[in-house]
Amino acid sequence: MPVAIDTSVLISAERLGDFDALLPEDEEGPYYIPALAASEFLVGTHPPVRQDLRRRALQLYQHRFRALVSSFGESDAAQLAILISELKAKGQQMKFFDAAIAATVLARGDKLLVLDGDFDRLKDRIQLLRPRL
């Protein structure tokens, strides 16, 4: 089953200097980066971040991440609208990028590799994987 990679994992890979070390040994993938996770990562490569850190993150993106980016399609957009509506009905909300990443995973029926707890509220709907550290 395909595995989407959350921005939290991309940021950790950049800090560690090693992307493959974070991929779970027992998951074959294929792995992909939702387009909006790529966008969220790239937001961090713009000022006011230090120039050396921006350059390092951009190089990692261009040489390793870019090839894994998967487009945000119509079914992902439709699922995003549903997810936002469902959360709103419960009096909840998610940050935009997190909601878009979750919607992509839900629309495709994939797993999500994540480091933080931003998606825990959806653990009954999305199979969450944690990187090996």
Secondary structure, DSSP 4 states (H G I P E B T S, - for coil): --EEE-HHHHHHHHHHT-SGGGS-TT----EEEEHHHHHHHHHTTSTTS-HHHHHHHHHHIIIIIGGGEE---HHHHHHHHHHHHHHHHTT----HHHHHHHHHHHHHT-EEE-SSSTTGGGTTTS-EE----
